[in-house]
Amino acid sequence: MRHITRVEQVPVPGWVYHWPRCECGWTGDIVRTPVLAELQITEHHDDQFEQPSLFD
Ligand SMILES: [Zn+2]
């Protein structure tokens, strides 16, 4: 399973929300900033790829 993520912009009056999604079917919470969206993507990938040697 490949995890190709993207952050969709969700315009609302006066603001744009950010919605992280992944091609595996996962969707995150709609949040106010792209940083929060990226954080969710990072956590999603951490859940999917357990690589204890990642930080050697
Ligand atoms: Zn995924």
N, CA, C, O and the ligand as a Tripos MOL2 file, in Angstrom:
@<TRIPOS>MOLECULE
protein
  225   223    57     0     0
PROTEIN
NO_CHARGES

@<TRIPOS>ATOM
      1 N           0.8500   -1.2060    0.0000 N.3       1 MET1
      2 CA          0.0000    0.0000    0.0000 C.3       1 MET1
      3 C           0.8710    1.2360    0.0000 C.2       1 MET1
      4 O           1.7190    1.4120    0.8750 O.2       1 MET1
      5 N           0.6620    2.0840   -0.9760 N.am      2 ARG2
      6 CA          1.4110    3.3340   -1.0150 C.3       2 ARG2
      7 C           0.6280    4.4100   -0.2690 C.2       2 ARG2
      8 O          -0.6030    4.4260   -0.2490 O.2       2 ARG2
      9 N           1.3820    5.2860    0.3300 N.am      3 HIS3
     10 CA          0.7480    6.3750    1.0690 C.3       3 HIS3
     11 C           1.1320    7.7000    0.4290 C.2       3 HIS3
     12 O           2.1420    8.3150    0.7720 O.2       3 HIS3
     13 N           0.3090    8.1110   -0.4910 N.am      4 ILE4
     14 CA          0.5320    9.3890   -1.1540 C.3       4 ILE4
     15 C          -0.4380   10.3810   -0.5370 C.2       4 ILE4
     16 O          -1.6500   10.2940   -0.7340 O.2       4 ILE4
     17 N           0.1050   11.3100    0.2000 N.am      5 THR5
     18 CA         -0.7430   12.2370    0.9480 C.3       5 THR5
     19 C          -0.8130   13.5840    0.2470 C.2       5 THR5
     20 O           0.0550   13.9580   -0.5420 O.2       5 THR5
     21 N          -1.8460   14.2680    0.5620 N.am      6 ARG6
     22 CA         -1.9870   15.6280    0.0800 C.3       6 ARG6
     23 C          -2.8270   16.3980    1.0920 C.2       6 ARG6
     24 O          -3.5490   15.8120    1.8990 O.2       6 ARG6
     25 N          -2.7210   17.6980    1.0320 N.am      7 VAL7
     26 CA         -3.5150   18.5540    1.8990 C.3       7 VAL7
     27 C          -4.4500   19.3600    1.0140 C.2       7 VAL7
     28 O          -4.0180   20.2140    0.2400 O.2       7 VAL7
     29 N          -5.7100   19.0790    1.1390 N.am      8 GLU8
     30 CA         -6.6890   19.8280    0.3610 C.3       8 GLU8
     31 C          -7.0560   21.1080    1.0980 C.2       8 GLU8
     32 O          -7.1750   21.1390    2.3230 O.2       8 GLU8
     33 N          -7.2270   22.1500    0.3150 N.am      9 GLN9
     34 CA         -7.6770   23.4060    0.9030 C.3       9 GLN9
     35 C          -9.1900   23.4460    0.8780 C.2       9 GLN9
     36 O          -9.8250   23.1520   -0.1350 O.2       9 GLN9
     37 N          -9.7490   23.8160    2.0100 N.am     10 VAL10
     38 CA        -11.1980   23.8640    2.1650 C.3      10 VAL10
     39 C         -11.5940   25.2920    2.4840 C.2      10 VAL10
     40 O         -11.5280   25.7140    3.6390 O.2      10 VAL10
     41 N         -12.0050   26.0400    1.4720 N.am     11 PRO11
     42 CA        -12.3380   27.4400    1.7150 C.3      11 PRO11
     43 C         -13.6340   27.6090    2.4810 C.2      11 PRO11
     44 O         -14.6410   26.9650    2.1840 O.2      11 PRO11
     45 N         -13.5910   28.4730    3.4570 N.am     12 VAL12
     46 CA        -14.7860   28.8910    4.1830 C.3      12 VAL12
     47 C         -14.7690   30.4120    4.1760 C.2      12 VAL12
     48 O         -13.7270   31.0070    3.9000 O.2      12 VAL12
     49 N         -15.8650   31.0430    4.4650 N.am     13 PRO13
     50 CA        -15.8700   32.5070    4.4400 C.3      13 PRO13
     51 C         -14.8030   33.1070    5.3530 C.2      13 PRO13
     52 O         -14.8320   32.9170    6.5680 O.2      13 PRO13
     53 N         -13.8640   33.8320    4.7500 N.am     14 GLY14
     54 CA        -12.8560   34.5260    5.5180 C.3      14 GLY14
     55 C         -11.6370   33.6980    5.8990 C.2      14 GLY14
     56 O         -10.7300   34.1970    6.5640 O.2      14 GLY14
     57 N         -11.6090   32.4210    5.4760 N.am     15 TRP15
     58 CA        -10.4890   31.5800    5.8890 C.3      15 TRP15
     59 C         -10.3850   30.3940    4.9540 C.2      15 TRP15
     60 O         -11.2870   30.1250    4.1610 O.2      15 TRP15
     61 N          -9.2600   29.6830    5.0600 N.am     16 VAL16
     62 CA         -9.1160   28.4200    4.3340 C.3      16 VAL16
     63 C          -8.6670   27.3600    5.3300 C.2      16 VAL16
     64 O          -7.6380   27.5080    5.9880 O.2      16 VAL16
     65 N          -9.4380   26.3060    5.4310 N.am     17 TYR17
     66 CA         -9.0250   25.1880    6.2610 C.3      17 TYR17
     67 C          -8.1780   24.2140    5.4430 C.2      17 TYR17
     68 O          -8.1320   24.2850    4.2150 O.2      17 TYR17
     69 N          -7.5160   23.3150    6.1440 N.am     18 HIS18
     70 CA         -6.6110   22.3680    5.4950 C.3      18 HIS18
     71 C          -6.9850   20.9520    5.9230 C.2      18 HIS18
     72 O          -7.1290   20.6520    7.1080 O.2      18 HIS18
     73 N          -7.1360   20.0970    4.9180 N.am     19 TRP19
     74 CA         -7.6430   18.7590    5.1670 C.3      19 TRP19
     75 C          -6.6560   17.7270    4.6260 C.2      19 TRP19
     76 O          -6.5620   17.5370    3.4130 O.2      19 TRP19
     77 N          -5.9260   17.0670    5.5060 N.am     20 PRO20
     78 CA         -4.9600   16.0660    5.0660 C.3      20 PRO20
     79 C          -5.6550   14.7780    4.6500 C.2      20 PRO20
     80 O          -6.5620   14.2920    5.3260 O.2      20 PRO20
     81 N          -5.2100   14.2380    3.5230 N.am     21 ARG21
     82 CA         -5.7920   12.9940    3.0120 C.3      21 ARG21
     83 C          -4.6780   12.1110    2.4820 C.2      21 ARG21
     84 O          -3.5920   12.5840    2.1460 O.2      21 ARG21
     85 N          -4.9680   10.8180    2.4160 N.am     22 CYS22
     86 CA         -3.9960    9.8640    1.8970 C.3      22 CYS22
     87 C          -4.7120    8.9210    0.9430 C.2      22 CYS22
     88 O          -5.8970    8.6270    1.1020 O.2      22 CYS22
     89 N          -3.9640    8.4540   -0.0530 N.am     23 GLU23
     90 CA         -4.5800    7.5740   -1.0440 C.3      23 GLU23
     91 C          -4.9580    6.2130   -0.4810 C.2      23 GLU23
     92 O          -5.6890    5.4630   -1.1280 O.2      23 GLU23
     93 N          -4.4700    5.8750    0.7230 N.am     24 CYS24
     94 CA         -4.8620    4.6100    1.3420 C.3      24 CYS24
     95 C          -6.2800    4.6860    1.8890 C.2      24 CYS24
     96 O          -6.8320    3.6790    2.3330 O.2      24 CYS24
     97 N          -6.8730    5.8770    1.8590 N.am     25 GLY25
     98 CA         -8.2390    6.0270    2.3440 C.3      25 GLY25
     99 C          -8.3330    6.8090    3.6330 C.2      25 GLY25
    100 O          -9.4160    7.1980    4.0710 O.2      25 GLY25
    101 N          -7.1780    7.0310    4.2320 N.am     26 TRP26
    102 CA         -7.1580    7.7880    5.4880 C.3      26 TRP26
    103 C          -7.4540    9.2620    5.2220 C.2      26 TRP26
    104 O          -6.9910    9.8380    4.2370 O.2      26 TRP26
    105 N          -8.2210    9.8470    6.1050 N.am     27 THR27
    106 CA         -8.3790   11.2910    6.1000 C.3      27 THR27
    107 C          -8.1920   11.7900    7.5250 C.2      27 THR27
    108 O          -8.6270   11.1540    8.4850 O.2      27 THR27
    109 N          -7.5510   12.9160    7.6400 N.am     28 GLY28
    110 CA         -7.3460   13.5140    8.9520 C.3      28 GLY28
    111 C          -8.4550   14.4900    9.2730 C.2      28 GLY28
    112 O          -9.4670   14.5850    8.5780 O.2      28 GLY28
    113 N          -8.2230   15.2070   10.3500 N.am     29 ASP29
    114 CA         -9.1770   16.2380   10.7440 C.3      29 ASP29
    115 C          -8.9490   17.4900    9.9060 C.2      29 ASP29
    116 O          -7.8230   17.7940    9.5120 O.2      29 ASP29
    117 N         -10.0110   18.1920    9.6460 N.am     30 ILE30
    118 CA         -9.8810   19.4960    9.0010 C.3      30 ILE30
    119 C          -9.4020   20.4890   10.0430 C.2      30 ILE30
    120 O         -10.0280   20.6780   11.0860 O.2      30 ILE30
    121 N          -8.2680   21.1240    9.7330 N.am     31 VAL31
    122 CA         -7.6440   22.0180   10.7090 C.3      31 VAL31
    123 C          -7.4010   23.3890   10.0890 C.2      31 VAL31
    124 O          -7.5790   23.6010    8.8890 O.2      31 VAL31
    125 N          -6.9850   24.3130   10.9610 N.am     32 ARG32
    126 CA         -6.9110   25.7160   10.5480 C.3      32 ARG32
    127 C          -5.6180   26.0690    9.8400 C.2      32 ARG32
    128 O          -5.5700   27.0540    9.1030 O.2      32 ARG32
    129 N          -4.5730   25.2920   10.0460 N.am     33 THR33
    130 CA         -3.2870   25.6660    9.4590 C.3      33 THR33
    131 C          -2.6700   24.4740    8.7290 C.2      33 THR33
    132 O          -2.9110   23.3240    9.0960 O.2      33 THR33
    133 N          -1.8760   24.7500    7.6960 N.am     34 PRO34
    134 CA         -1.1900   23.6670    6.9850 C.3      34 PRO34
    135 C          -0.2110   22.9290    7.8870 C.2      34 PRO34
    136 O           0.0500   21.7440    7.6750 O.2      34 PRO34
    137 N           0.3330   23.6100    8.8860 N.am     35 VAL35
    138 CA          1.2710   22.9470    9.7980 C.3      35 VAL35
    139 C           0.5720   21.8210   10.5500 C.2      35 VAL35
    140 O           1.1080   20.7190   10.6740 O.2      35 VAL35
    141 N          -0.6260   22.1040   11.0480 N.am     36 LEU36
    142 CA         -1.3770   21.0720   11.7730 C.3      36 LEU36
    143 C          -1.7410   19.9190   10.8460 C.2      36 LEU36
    144 O          -1.7460   18.7580   11.2580 O.2      36 LEU36
    145 N          -2.0450   20.2460    9.5900 N.am     37 ALA37
    146 CA         -2.3560   19.1900    8.6320 C.3      37 ALA37
    147 C          -1.1380   18.3040    8.3840 C.2      37 ALA37
    148 O          -1.2550   17.0810    8.3200 O.2      37 ALA37
    149 N           0.0380   18.9320    8.2430 N.am     38 GLU38
    150 CA          1.2620   18.1650    8.0180 C.3      38 GLU38
    151 C           1.5940   17.2970    9.2250 C.2      38 GLU38
    152 O           2.1010   16.1850    9.0710 O.2      38 GLU38
    153 N           1.3100   17.7990   10.4230 N.am     39 LEU39
    154 CA          1.5590   17.0080   11.6280 C.3      39 LEU39
    155 C           0.7380   15.7230   11.6120 C.2      39 LEU39
    156 O           1.2280   14.6560   11.9820 O.2      39 LEU39
    157 N          -0.5000   15.8370   11.1850 N.am     40 GLN40
    158 CA         -1.3480   14.6440   11.1210 C.3      40 GLN40
    159 C          -0.8130   13.6570   10.0940 C.2      40 GLN40
    160 O          -0.8410   12.4450   10.3070 O.2      40 GLN40
    161 N          -0.3260   14.1890    8.9800 N.am     41 ILE41
    162 CA          0.2450   13.3160    7.9480 C.3      41 ILE41
    163 C           1.4650   12.5880    8.5050 C.2      41 ILE41
    164 O           1.6420   11.3910    8.2770 O.2      41 ILE41
    165 N           2.2970   13.3140    9.2320 N.am     42 THR42
    166 CA          3.4750   12.6830    9.8250 C.3      42 THR42
    167 C           3.0670   11.5640   10.7740 C.2      42 THR42
    168 O           3.6480   10.4790   10.7500 O.2      42 THR42
    169 N           2.0720   11.8290   11.6040 N.am     43 GLU43
    170 CA          1.6160   10.8050   12.5450 C.3      43 GLU43
    171 C           1.0030    9.6270   11.8050 C.2      43 GLU43
    172 O           1.1800    8.4780   12.2100 O.2      43 GLU43
    173 N           0.2900    9.9010   10.7360 N.am     44 HIS44
    174 CA         -0.2990    8.8230    9.9380 C.3      44 HIS44
    175 C           0.7910    7.9150    9.3810 C.2      44 HIS44
    176 O           0.6820    6.6900    9.4400 O.2      44 HIS44
    177 N           1.8170    8.5120    8.8540 N.am     45 HIS45
    178 CA          2.9130    7.7180    8.2910 C.3      45 HIS45
    179 C           3.6550    6.9630    9.3740 C.2      45 HIS45
    180 O           4.0810    5.8280    9.1580 O.2      45 HIS45
    181 N           3.8180    7.5810   10.5480 N.am     46 ASP46
    182 CA          4.4650    6.8760   11.6470 C.3      46 ASP46
    183 C           3.6690    5.6330   12.0190 C.2      46 ASP46
    184 O           4.2450    4.5990   12.3550 O.2      46 ASP46
    185 N           2.3500    5.7350   11.9580 N.am     47 ASP47
    186 CA          1.5140    4.5820   12.2660 C.3      47 ASP47
    187 C           1.6870    3.4850   11.2250 C.2      47 ASP47
    188 O           1.6340    2.2980   11.5470 O.2      47 ASP47
    189 N           1.8940    3.8900    9.9670 N.am     48 GLN48
    190 CA          1.9220    2.9290    8.8730 C.3      48 GLN48
    191 C           3.2920    2.2930    8.6880 C.2      48 GLN48
    192 O           3.3870    1.1320    8.2910 O.2      48 GLN48
    193 N           4.3510    3.0390    8.9720 N.am     49 PHE49
    194 CA          5.7020    2.5570    8.7210 C.3      49 PHE49
    195 C           6.4660    2.5240   10.0300 C.2      49 PHE49
    196 O           7.0310    3.5340   10.4490 O.2      49 PHE49
    197 N           6.4870    1.3770   10.6720 N.am     50 GLU50
    198 CA          7.2520    1.2610   11.9020 C.3      50 GLU50
    199 C           8.6680    0.8570   11.5420 C.2      50 GLU50
    200 O           8.9390   -0.2940   11.1970 O.2      50 GLU50
    201 N           9.5640    1.8270   11.6280 N.am     51 GLN51
    202 CA         10.9460    1.5960   11.2440 C.3      51 GLN51
    203 C          11.8530    2.0450   12.3810 C.2      51 GLN51
    204 O          12.3040    3.1900   12.4060 O.2      51 GLN51
    205 N          12.1200    1.1400   13.3260 N.am     52 PRO52
    206 CA         12.9130    1.5140   14.4960 C.3      52 PRO52
    207 C          14.2960    2.0280   14.1220 C.2      52 PRO52
    208 O          14.9020    2.7740   14.8910 O.2      52 PRO52
    209 N          14.8110    1.6430   12.9490 N.am     53 SER53
    210 CA         16.1580    2.0610   12.5820 C.3      53 SER53
    211 C          16.1640    3.3700   11.8150 C.2      53 SER53
    212 O          17.1990    3.7960   11.3020 O.2      53 SER53
    213 N          15.0150    3.9970   11.7420 N.am     54 LEU54
    214 CA         14.8820    5.1980   10.9170 C.3      54 LEU54
    215 C          15.8670    6.2850   11.3390 C.2      54 LEU54
    216 O          16.3650    7.0400   10.5050 O.2      54 LEU54
    217 N          16.1430    6.3570   12.6450 N.am     55 PHE55
    218 CA         16.9670    7.4630   13.1230 C.3      55 PHE55
    219 C          18.3660    7.0140   13.5000 C.2      55 PHE55
    220 O          18.9830    7.6000   14.3900 O.2      55 PHE55
    221 N          18.8730    5.9920   12.8450 N.am     56 ASP56
    222 CA         20.2340    5.5460   13.1180 C.3      56 ASP56
    223 C          21.2350    6.6630   12.8370 C.2      56 ASP56
    224 O          22.4390    6.4720   13.0120 O.2      56 ASP56
    225 ZN         -1.9660    6.2820    4.1190 Zn       57 ZN57
@<TRIPOS>BOND
     1     1     2 1
     2     2     3 1
     3     3     4 2
     4     3     5 am
     5     5     6 1
     6     6     7 1
     7     7     8 2
     8     7     9 am
     9     9    10 1
    10    10    11 1
    11    11    12 2
    12    11    13 am
    13    13    14 1
    14    14    15 1
    15    15    16 2
    16    15    17 am
    17    17    18 1
    18    18    19 1
    19    19    20 2
    20    19    21 am
    21    21    22 1
    22    22    23 1
    23    23    24 2
    24    23    25 am
    25    25    26 1
    26    26    27 1
    27    27    28 2
    28    27    29 am
    29    29    30 1
    30    30    31 1
    31    31    32 2
    32    31    33 am
    33    33    34 1
    34    34    35 1
    35    35    36 2
    36    35    37 am
    37    37    38 1
    38    38    39 1
    39    39    40 2
    40    39    41 am
    41    41    42 1
    42    42    43 1
    43    43    44 2
    44    43    45 am
    45    45    46 1
    46    46    47 1
    47    47    48 2
    48    47    49 am
    49    49    50 1
    50    50    51 1
    51    51    52 2
    52    51    53 am
    53    53    54 1
    54    54    55 1
    55    55    56 2
    56    55    57 am
    57    57    58 1
    58    58    59 1
    59    59    60 2
    60    59    61 am
    61    61    62 1
    62    62    63 1
    63    63    64 2
    64    63    65 am
    65    65    66 1
    66    66    67 1
    67    67    68 2
    68    67    69 am
    69    69    70 1
    70    70    71 1
    71    71    72 2
    72    71    73 am
    73    73    74 1
    74    74    75 1
    75    75    76 2
    76    75    77 am
    77    77    78 1
    78    78    79 1
    79    79    80 2
    80    79    81 am
    81    81    82 1
    82    82    83 1
    83    83    84 2
    84    83    85 am
    85    85    86 1
    86    86    87 1
    87    87    88 2
    88    87    89 am
    89    89    90 1
    90    90    91 1
    91    91    92 2
    92    91    93 am
    93    93    94 1
    94    94    95 1
    95    95    96 2
    96    95    97 am
    97    97    98 1
    98    98    99 1
    99    99   100 2
   100    99   101 am
   101   101   102 1
   102   102   103 1
   103   103   104 2
   104   103   105 am
   105   105   106 1
   106   106   107 1
   107   107   108 2
   108   107   109 am
   109   109   110 1
   110   110   111 1
   111   111   112 2
   112   111   113 am
   113   113   114 1
   114   114   115 1
   115   115   116 2
   116   115   117 am
   117   117   118 1
   118   118   119 1
   119   119   120 2
   120   119   121 am
   121   121   122 1
   122   122   123 1
   123   123   124 2
   124   123   125 am
   125   125   126 1
   126   126   127 1
   127   127   128 2
   128   127   129 am
   129   129   130 1
   130   130   131 1
   131   131   132 2
   132   131   133 am
   133   133   134 1
   134   134   135 1
   135   135   136 2
   136   135   137 am
   137   137   138 1
   138   138   139 1
   139   139   140 2
   140   139   141 am
   141   141   142 1
   142   142   143 1
   143   143   144 2
   144   143   145 am
   145   145   146 1
   146   146   147 1
   147   147   148 2
   148   147   149 am
   149   149   150 1
   150   150   151 1
   151   151   152 2
   152   151   153 am
   153   153   154 1
   154   154   155 1
   155   155   156 2
   156   155   157 am
   157   157   158 1
   158   158   159 1
   159   159   160 2
   160   159   161 am
   161   161   162 1
   162   162   163 1
   163   163   164 2
   164   163   165 am
   165   165   166 1
   166   166   167 1
   167   167   168 2
   168   167   169 am
   169   169   170 1
   170   170   171 1
   171   171   172 2
   172   171   173 am
   173   173   174 1
   174   174   175 1
   175   175   176 2
   176   175   177 am
   177   177   178 1
   178   178   179 1
   179   179   180 2
   180   179   181 am
   181   181   182 1
   182   182   183 1
   183   183   184 2
   184   183   185 am
   185   185   186 1
   186   186   187 1
   187   187   188 2
   188   187   189 am
   189   189   190 1
   190   190   191 1
   191   191   192 2
   192   191   193 am
   193   193   194 1
   194   194   195 1
   195   195   196 2
   196   195   197 am
   197   197   198 1
   198   198   199 1
   199   199   200 2
   200   199   201 am
   201   201   202 1
   202   202   203 1
   203   203   204 2
   204   203   205 am
   205   205   206 1
   206   206   207 1
   207   207   208 2
   208   207   209 am
   209   209   210 1
   210   210   211 1
   211   211   212 2
   212   211   213 am
   213   213   214 1
   214   214   215 1
   215   215   216 2
   216   215   217 am
   217   217   218 1
   218   218   219 1
   219   219   220 2
   220   219   221 am
   221   221   222 1
   222   222   223 1
   223   223   224 2
@<TRIPOS>SUBSTRUCTURE
     1 MET1         2 RESIDUE 1 A MET
     2 ARG2         6 RESIDUE 1 A ARG
     3 HIS3        10 RESIDUE 1 A HIS
     4 ILE4        14 RESIDUE 1 A ILE
     5 THR5        18 RESIDUE 1 A THR
     6 ARG6        22 RESIDUE 1 A ARG
     7 VAL7        26 RESIDUE 1 A VAL
     8 GLU8        30 RESIDUE 1 A GLU
     9 GLN9        34 RESIDUE 1 A GLN
    10 VAL10       38 RESIDUE 1 A VAL
    11 PRO11       42 RESIDUE 1 A PRO
    12 VAL12       46 RESIDUE 1 A VAL
    13 PRO13       50 RESIDUE 1 A PRO
    14 GLY14       54 RESIDUE 1 A GLY
    15 TRP15       58 RESIDUE 1 A TRP
    16 VAL16       62 RESIDUE 1 A VAL
    17 TYR17       66 RESIDUE 1 A TYR
    18 HIS18       70 RESIDUE 1 A HIS
    19 TRP19       74 RESIDUE 1 A TRP
    20 PRO20       78 RESIDUE 1 A PRO
    21 ARG21       82 RESIDUE 1 A ARG
    22 CYS22       86 RESIDUE 1 A CYS
    23 GLU23       90 RESIDUE 1 A GLU
    24 CYS24       94 RESIDUE 1 A CYS
    25 GLY25       98 RESIDUE 1 A GLY
    26 TRP26      102 RESIDUE 1 A TRP
    27 THR27      106 RESIDUE 1 A THR
    28 GLY28      110 RESIDUE 1 A GLY
    29 ASP29      114 RESIDUE 1 A ASP
    30 ILE30      118 RESIDUE 1 A ILE
    31 VAL31      122 RESIDUE 1 A VAL
    32 ARG32      126 RESIDUE 1 A ARG
    33 THR33      130 RESIDUE 1 A THR
    34 PRO34      134 RESIDUE 1 A PRO
    35 VAL35      138 RESIDUE 1 A VAL
    36 LEU36      142 RESIDUE 1 A LEU
    37 ALA37      146 RESIDUE 1 A ALA
    38 GLU38      150 RESIDUE 1 A GLU
    39 LEU39      154 RESIDUE 1 A LEU
    40 GLN40      158 RESIDUE 1 A GLN
    41 ILE41      162 RESIDUE 1 A ILE
    42 THR42      166 RESIDUE 1 A THR
    43 GLU43      170 RESIDUE 1 A GLU
    44 HIS44      174 RESIDUE 1 A HIS
    45 HIS45      178 RESIDUE 1 A HIS
    46 ASP46      182 RESIDUE 1 A ASP
    47 ASP47      186 RESIDUE 1 A ASP
    48 GLN48      190 RESIDUE 1 A GLN
    49 PHE49      194 RESIDUE 1 A PHE
    50 GLU50      198 RESIDUE 1 A GLU
    51 GLN51      202 RESIDUE 1 A GLN
    52 PRO52      206 RESIDUE 1 A PRO
    53 SER53      210 RESIDUE 1 A SER
    54 LEU54      214 RESIDUE 1 A LEU
    55 PHE55      218 RESIDUE 1 A PHE
    56 ASP56      222 RESIDUE 1 A ASP
    57 ZN57       225 GROUP 0 **** ****
